[in-house]
Amino acid sequence: MTATLQALSRFGGVRALILGDVMLDRFAYGAAERLSPEAPIPVLSLREETTMPGGAGNVARNVASLGGQAVIVGLVGADAAGAELRAWAEPGVTPDFIEAADRPTTQKTRYVADGHQLLRVDREDRRPASGDLAEQLLATFRRHLPAADVVILSDYAKGVLADAVLAGAIAAARAAGKPIIADPKHVDLRRYDGVTLLTPNRGEATAATRIAGEDDAATAGAAEAILSAAPNVDAVLVTRGPRGMTLLRRGTPATHFAAAAREVFDVSGAGDTVVATLALAFAGGADLAAAAELANIAAGIAVGKIGTAAVRHEELVQAIQAERTHSTDRKIATAEQALEAVSRWRAKGERIGFTNGCFDLIHPGHVSLLGQARAACDRLVVGLNTDASVKRLKGPQRPVQDETARAIVLASLASVDLVVRFDEDTPIELIRSLRPDVLVKGADYRVDQVVGADVVQAYGGRVVLANLTPGQSTTGTIARLARGAA
C-alpha cells in the first residue's frame, strides 16, 4: 500500500489530455408506486432531475476530483445539451469542444425509481466523425498535446474516435512521447494498436478474442490474445466487475486484483474512474501494477455511489488506509476460519506452511524466521499462543504485549498470510487440523523436538529448521530493558 499512497501523492502534478465521446448524463429520480392504466408499466412520480457530463466527460471529472488537471476534446451538437456542456465550469477541467451542426449532443437519460433503473433513453448520432469534423478534432488535440503528461482515449462508439481520428491521435501522442491509455468499445481491438495500455471489460475482451470464461486463466488468455493481435500495445487491463481486474504486461505473468467494492449501488461510470486513476498514477511515476491497484480501489468507491459520480482524492486516501487495516484484520482468524482458508489455498495447489510461537516483542530474529518460513511455502499460517498460554509457559510477568497486539503486528507482516491464536501449551491440535505441508521452527530445535513433526512427516510433509539471528531473543530484550531501567 505504500507504493499506492506515494503514487496518489503525485496526482496533483499530472495534466491529462482526453479525446473521446463526451455526453450529457441525465438522471430522473422518483417513486414507482402504481402501474399505468394504459399499459402494464410502472408510473414514475418524478421528484428530482440532475445532469452531469458523462462518457469522456466523466473521465475528466474523475481526473479533476482525484487532484489532476484535465483538458477534454470532443463533439457536441448545436442544441441545449451542447450549450450546457460548452458552458461546463469545474475546477481542474478545461473543455474544448467542436460544435457539429448536423448531429445532436449525445445524451443518456436514466429513469430511476427507488434506487432501481426502470429505463434509459439515448439521444445520439453514432456516425464516425469525418472530413472537416475529423480535422478539427485532430487539430485541437494536437494543440493541447505538448502540455499533456498523459493521453486518454475514451471511446464510447459515438463517432469521435473514428479510424482516422484514432490513428492520428495515437501517432501524434507516440511521436510526442506521451503514454496513452485507451478505453475501447470496438470489437476489433487492433485499431488501438500503439497505445500504452488498453482497458477492455471482460465482455469486450471476450467479443474481441472469442475466449470466454470468467476465471483468471480464461481472462489472462484473452489478454494474451489481445497483445498478440496488437503488437505495439504494452499492456492490457481487463476489468471484470465483481471479479476484480486482470493486468497483463508483455513478458510478465498476469496479475489478478480482487474486487475492492464493499457494496454496489450503481456501476454507471466506474470504468471512467478506472481510466482516470490509471492515467494519473502512471503519469505520476507509478508502475502499471501499482496504478492498477489504485484503479481497482477507486472503482470500488465508484460503484458505491449513486449516478455517474466522480471519486474524490480524499476518498481514495481513506479507502487505501482502510484497505490496509482491513487487510490486517482479515489475516487474524479463528481455527475454523483458518481451516476454510487453507482448504481454498490447497484447492488451488498452494503449499501450506506453519510455524508458531509467543512472538511477544517482534525482533529481527522473528522477522528472519518468518521470512524463511514463507520462502519454503506458498501460504504461511502462524500459530500464536494466547495470553493465558504464554503465562503458563513464560511466567506471570509475560506476555509484555497482549495477544491482540501481537496478532496485529504479525498480521501486518508481508510474509504472514494468516494468524491463528491457540490456548493450549502446544499447537499440536492446530497442526493436526490444518495439516501443513511444511512445518517450520528455529534451528535451536532438533527435528525430533519440534511439536507436530511426527504428525507432518507421517502424511508426507516436511520439517524445516530456520537459521537463527545471533543475539536476538525476547527474553534478552526484556533483560536489557530491565537493566536500562535500573
DORO-556221 format. One record per residue (C-alpha): x, y, z. Coordinates in nm, 3 decimals, m for minus. Layout:
BEGIN
X:Y:Z
X:Y:Z
...
//
This chain:
BEGIN
X:Y:Z
0.000:0.000:0.000
0.299:0.233:0.046
0.356:0.247:m0.330
m0.009:0.333:m0.393
m0.006:0.616:m0.140
0.314:0.754:m0.293
0.156:0.742:m0.639
m0.156:0.914:m0.509
0.051:1.197:m0.362
0.174:1.285:m0.712
m0.171:1.318:m0.876
m0.175:1.694:m0.834
0.106:1.749:m1.082
m0.045:1.548:m1.368
m0.218:1.702:m1.672
m0.433:1.461:m1.876
m0.548:1.523:m2.233
m0.874:1.339:m2.303
m1.010:1.276:m2.651
m1.339:1.096:m2.685
m1.715:1.083:m2.672
m1.847:1.343:m2.431
m2.215:1.319:m2.344
m2.470:1.462:m2.105
m2.590:1.220:m1.840
m2.936:1.297:m1.708
m3.089:1.116:m1.409
m3.462:1.136:m1.335
m3.536:1.012:m0.982
m3.874:0.930:m0.838
m4.102:0.664:m0.696
m4.299:0.397:m0.880
m4.594:0.314:m0.660
m4.855:0.211:m0.918
m4.898:0.067:m1.266
m5.023:0.269:m1.558
m5.388:0.205:m1.657
m5.275:0.242:m2.018
m5.019:m0.040:m2.022
m4.856:m0.285:m1.776
m4.575:m0.044:m1.693
m4.486:0.146:m1.376
m4.573:0.515:m1.342
m4.274:0.718:m1.223
m4.365:1.007:m0.995
m4.076:1.241:m1.073
m3.908:1.405:m0.773
m3.569:1.524:m0.897
m3.362:1.559:m1.213
m2.986:1.601:m1.228
m2.745:1.641:m1.518
m2.370:1.599:m1.539
m2.105:1.540:m1.806
m2.078:1.172:m1.891
m1.868:0.944:m2.109
m1.533:1.111:m2.171
m1.671:1.399:m1.963
m1.693:1.172:m1.662
m1.331:1.071:m1.715
m1.240:1.441:m1.698
m1.449:1.489:m1.384
m1.269:1.199:m1.217
m0.927:1.331:m1.318
m1.014:1.666:m1.159
m1.176:1.526:m0.844
m0.873:1.300:m0.791
m0.649:1.605:m0.798
m0.524:1.620:m1.157
m0.585:1.863:m1.441
m0.795:1.758:m1.741
m0.827:1.902:m2.091
m1.109:1.736:m2.284
m1.165:1.742:m2.660
m1.487:1.612:m2.820
m1.801:1.685:m3.021
m2.127:1.848:m2.914
m2.436:1.945:m3.111
m2.584:2.289:m3.171
m2.855:2.225:m2.909
m2.937:2.293:m2.544
m2.740:1.992:m2.419
m2.439:2.104:m2.623
m2.468:2.455:m2.480
m2.476:2.309:m2.129
m2.159:2.111:m2.194
m1.982:2.404:m2.360
m2.060:2.614:m2.051
m1.913:2.346:m1.825
m1.722:2.518:m1.546
m1.547:2.292:m1.297
m1.210:2.339:m1.124
m0.945:2.127:m1.288
m1.135:2.075:m1.618
m1.079:2.264:m1.944
m1.338:2.169:m2.210
m1.256:2.237:m2.575
m1.547:2.104:m2.780
m1.613:2.123:m3.153
m1.975:2.203:m3.239
m2.137:1.987:m3.507
m2.443:2.149:m3.661
m2.572:1.829:m3.821
m2.571:1.597:m3.517
m2.721:1.611:m3.167
m2.524:1.613:m2.845
m2.513:1.259:m2.710
m2.745:1.230:m2.411
m2.836:0.939:m2.183
m3.141:0.980:m1.963
m3.189:0.724:m1.688
m3.521:0.692:m1.507
m3.466:0.564:m1.155
m3.734:0.450:m0.909
m3.635:0.380:m0.550
m3.276:0.311:m0.646
m3.355:0.087:m0.947
m3.325:0.191:m1.311
m3.652:0.150:m1.498
m3.545:0.276:m1.837
m3.264:0.451:m2.023
m3.332:0.676:m2.322
m3.042:0.765:m2.555
m3.024:1.057:m2.798
m2.726:1.016:m3.027
m2.577:1.007:m3.375
m2.315:0.734:m3.399
m2.178:0.827:m3.743
m1.796:0.835:m3.744
m1.652:1.186:m3.750
m1.511:1.259:m4.094
m1.399:1.540:m4.319
m1.381:1.880:m4.153
m1.501:1.748:m3.815
m1.221:1.489:m3.802
m0.964:1.752:m3.899
m1.088:1.992:m3.629
m1.077:1.719:m3.365
m0.718:1.627:m3.452
m0.605:1.988:m3.478
m0.749:2.067:m3.135
m0.595:1.753:m2.988
m0.251:1.834:m3.130
m0.271:2.190:m2.997
m0.311:2.067:m2.640
m0.071:1.771:m2.667
0.260:1.942:m2.577
0.134:2.041:m2.229
m0.008:1.695:m2.150
0.158:1.431:m1.931
m0.074:1.150:m2.043
m0.334:1.091:m2.315
m0.668:0.919:m2.252
m0.875:0.792:m2.545
m1.228:0.747:m2.414
m1.423:0.555:m2.677
m1.796:0.512:m2.631
m1.851:0.432:m3.002
m2.044:0.757:m3.056
m1.833:0.867:m3.352
m1.549:1.083:m3.219
m1.279:0.817:m3.233
m1.331:0.730:m3.599
m1.049:0.535:m3.761
m0.869:0.840:m3.899
m0.904:1.039:m3.575
m0.792:0.746:m3.360
m0.491:0.665:m3.577
m0.391:1.031:m3.598
m0.415:1.082:m3.223
m0.214:0.768:m3.144
0.057:0.863:m3.395
0.082:1.218:m3.259
0.097:1.106:m2.896
0.360:0.840:m2.966
0.571:1.092:m3.160
0.548:1.327:m2.861
0.649:1.050:m2.619
0.321:1.062:m2.425
0.179:0.749:m2.258
m0.163:0.657:m2.400
m0.445:0.480:m2.216
m0.741:0.371:m2.427
m1.081:0.257:m2.305
m1.210:0.067:m2.612
m1.561:m0.006:m2.734
m1.496:m0.170:m3.073
m1.471:m0.545:m3.127
m1.155:m0.504:m3.335
m0.902:m0.402:m3.073
m0.625:m0.391:m3.333
m0.741:m0.041:m3.423
m0.594:0.075:m3.090
m0.251:m0.068:m3.169
0.017:0.169:m3.047
m0.138:0.269:m2.714
0.042:0.203:m2.388
m0.248:0.036:m2.211
m0.585:m0.100:m2.323
m0.868:m0.133:m2.068
m1.146:m0.353:m2.212
m1.405:m0.500:m1.981
m1.450:m0.877:m1.973
m1.734:m0.873:m2.227
m1.533:m0.663:m2.471
m1.231:m0.890:m2.429
m1.449:m1.194:m2.500
m1.602:m1.033:m2.809
m1.257:m0.938:m2.941
m1.089:m1.274:m2.881
m1.377:m1.524:m2.862
m1.216:m1.654:m2.543
m1.499:m1.690:m2.292
m1.489:m1.779:m1.925
m1.493:m1.582:m1.602
m1.197:m1.743:m1.426
m0.846:m1.600:m1.400
m0.694:m1.834:m1.657
m0.950:m1.755:m1.927
m0.919:m1.382:m1.866
m0.540:m1.398:m1.883
m0.573:m1.597:m2.206
m0.795:m1.330:m2.358
m0.549:m1.057:m2.256
m0.266:m1.256:m2.414
m0.463:m1.287:m2.737
m0.520:m0.911:m2.742
m0.148:m0.843:m2.702
m0.071:m1.091:m2.979
m0.314:m0.916:m3.216
m0.186:m0.567:m3.128
0.195:m0.596:m3.114
0.251:m0.229:m3.025
0.031:m0.231:m2.715
0.239:m0.259:m2.397
m0.024:m0.396:m2.160
m0.390:m0.491:m2.117
m0.603:m0.439:m1.808
m0.928:m0.638:m1.823
m1.192:m0.505:m1.585
m1.410:m0.786:m1.454
m1.681:m0.625:m1.240
m1.732:m0.822:m0.918
m1.434:m1.043:m1.006
m1.190:m0.751:m0.998
m0.928:m0.690:m1.267
m0.652:m0.871:m1.455
m0.335:m0.694:m1.570
m0.110:m0.849:m1.834
0.217:m0.681:m1.936
0.437:m0.816:m2.212
0.685:m1.069:m2.077
0.525:m1.074:m1.730
0.275:m1.319:m1.579
m0.077:m1.189:m1.531
m0.163:m1.010:m1.207
m0.515:m1.052:m1.071
m0.679:m0.797:m0.840
m0.981:m0.896:m0.631
m1.273:m0.653:m0.644
m1.248:m0.384:m0.378
m1.618:m0.289:m0.359
m1.790:m0.339:m0.025
m2.143:m0.258:m0.153
m2.264:m0.190:m0.507
m2.529:0.076:m0.574
m2.460:0.186:m0.932
m2.195:0.076:m1.183
m2.252:0.382:m1.407
m1.918:0.542:m1.490
m1.699:0.304:m1.289
m1.487:0.237:m1.599
m1.427:0.612:m1.633
m1.297:0.618:m1.276
m1.061:0.331:m1.355
m0.917:0.504:m1.662
m0.873:0.837:m1.484
m0.696:0.676:m1.188
m0.470:0.468:m1.411
m0.369:0.774:m1.611
m0.287:0.988:m1.308
m0.096:0.713:m1.130
0.105:0.602:m1.432
0.186:0.955:m1.545
0.282:1.033:m1.186
0.553:0.768:m1.190
0.383:0.452:m1.062
0.436:0.127:m1.247
0.134:m0.032:m1.410
0.079:m0.280:m1.127
0.061:m0.006:m0.863
m0.155:0.205:m1.095
m0.394:m0.087:m1.146
m0.414:m0.150:m0.772
m0.511:0.214:m0.717
m0.766:0.198:m1.000
m0.920:m0.115:m0.850
m0.970:0.059:m0.516
m1.113:0.368:m0.689
m1.360:0.151:m0.883
m1.478:0.001:m0.554
m1.561:0.352:m0.434
m1.731:0.450:m0.761
m1.979:0.163:m0.763
m2.081:0.253:m0.409
m2.212:0.591:m0.532
m2.542:0.670:m0.699
m2.530:0.801:m1.056
m2.229:0.890:m1.268
m2.028:1.002:m0.968
m1.662:1.109:m0.955
m1.427:0.977:m0.688
m1.253:1.238:m0.475
m0.885:1.237:m0.383
m0.956:1.222:m0.010
m1.194:0.928:m0.058
m0.920:0.731:m0.227
m0.672:0.811:0.050
m0.923:0.697:0.312
m1.001:0.378:0.116
m0.633:0.288:0.088
m0.583:0.338:0.459
m0.896:0.136:0.535
m0.784:m0.139:0.298
m0.457:m0.162:0.488
m0.645:m0.202:0.816
m0.899:m0.447:0.672
m0.619:m0.650:0.516
m0.454:m0.688:0.855
m0.784:m0.768:1.025
m0.866:m1.034:0.767
m0.539:m1.212:0.841
m0.640:m1.280:1.202
m0.862:m1.588:1.204
m1.020:m1.847:1.427
m0.921:m2.210:1.386
m1.238:m2.273:1.184
m1.174:m1.975:0.955
m0.815:m2.086:0.912
m0.927:m2.433:0.805
m1.157:m2.281:0.542
m0.877:m2.059:0.409
m0.629:m2.345:0.400
m0.880:m2.560:0.211
m0.924:m2.286:m0.052
m0.549:m2.241:m0.092
m0.487:m2.614:m0.112
m0.757:m2.649:m0.380
m0.551:m2.407:m0.591
m0.241:m2.624:m0.549
m0.067:m2.397:m0.298
0.167:m2.537:m0.032
0.075:m2.452:0.326
0.344:m2.365:0.580
0.305:m2.343:0.957
0.512:m2.204:1.240
0.424:m2.097:1.591
0.539:m1.904:1.894
0.464:m1.637:2.152
0.609:m1.351:1.941
0.593:m1.122:2.243
0.827:m0.847:2.121
0.885:m0.880:1.746
1.259:m0.854:1.675
1.485:m0.917:1.370
1.515:m1.283:1.463
1.138:m1.326:1.435
1.131:m1.141:1.104
1.409:m1.362:0.968
1.239:m1.684:1.080
0.907:m1.581:0.929
1.078:m1.482:0.604
1.250:m1.819:0.581
0.924:m1.996:0.661
0.737:m1.804:0.388
1.012:m1.887:0.136
0.951:m2.258:0.199
0.580:m2.246:0.111
0.311:m2.057:m0.079
0.099:m1.960:0.223
0.224:m1.919:0.580
m0.002:m1.972:0.883
0.133:m1.858:1.220
0.003:m2.018:1.538
0.012:m1.762:1.823
0.000:m1.853:2.192
m0.280:m1.672:2.377
m0.201:m1.464:2.687
m0.306:m1.750:2.917
m0.081:m1.991:2.731
0.218:m1.753:2.746
0.174:m1.703:3.122
0.183:m2.078:3.177
0.496:m2.113:2.964
0.689:m1.794:3.048
0.563:m1.686:3.392
0.319:m1.432:3.535
0.510:m1.127:3.404
0.460:m1.232:3.043
0.346:m1.150:2.785
0.463:m0.790:2.759
0.207:m0.730:2.480
m0.139:m0.884:2.488
m0.248:m1.135:2.227
m0.445:m0.881:2.022
m0.145:m0.651:1.984
0.082:m0.946:1.900
m0.164:m1.075:1.640
m0.196:m0.732:1.474
0.184:m0.693:1.447
0.223:m1.040:1.297
m0.065:m0.986:1.053
0.094:m0.664:0.928
0.399:m0.856:0.801
0.400:m0.939:0.430
0.546:m1.284:0.497
0.244:m1.387:0.708
m0.081:m1.494:0.541
m0.283:m1.592:0.848
m0.256:m1.567:1.229
m0.442:m1.817:1.448
m0.444:m1.796:1.826
m0.437:m2.115:2.033
m0.489:m2.154:2.408
m0.310:m2.483:2.464
0.057:m2.511:2.561
0.140:m2.651:2.217
m0.015:m2.613:1.870
m0.048:m2.987:1.811
m0.426:m2.983:1.764
m0.397:m2.690:1.523
m0.132:m2.877:1.324
m0.349:m3.189:1.310
m0.643:m2.982:1.185
m0.460:m2.772:0.922
m0.220:m3.049:0.806
0.051:m2.810:0.682
0.282:m2.925:0.405
0.577:m2.754:0.572
0.637:m2.715:0.947
0.897:m2.454:1.041
1.083:m2.394:1.370
1.412:m2.235:1.465
1.739:m2.425:1.436
1.775:m2.426:1.818
1.544:m2.730:1.799
1.618:m3.076:1.662
1.357:m3.221:1.430
1.257:m3.478:1.692
1.195:m3.191:1.939
0.956:m2.999:1.712
0.595:m3.032:1.823
0.396:m3.191:1.540
0.699:m3.304:1.339
0.595:m3.669:1.359
0.240:m3.584:1.251
0.353:m3.381:0.949
0.615:m3.632:0.840
0.366:m3.918:0.871
0.149:m3.779:0.587
0.446:m3.679:0.369
0.507:m3.321:0.485
0.847:m3.187:0.577
1.007:m3.005:0.868
1.231:m2.703:0.810
1.471:m2.567:1.073
1.523:m2.198:1.009
1.858:m2.029:1.072
1.865:m1.810:1.382
1.977:m1.448:1.401
2.257:m1.427:1.661
2.189:m1.218:1.971
1.814:m1.185:1.913
1.560:m1.310:2.168
1.261:m1.165:2.350
1.399:m1.273:2.689
1.728:m1.099:2.614
1.550:m0.784:2.500
1.342:m0.770:2.818
1.654:m0.823:3.031
1.834:m0.537:2.856
1.532:m0.310:2.909
1.527:m0.403:3.279
1.896:m0.324:3.319
1.845:0.009:3.143
1.554:0.098:3.371
1.761:0.013:3.677
//
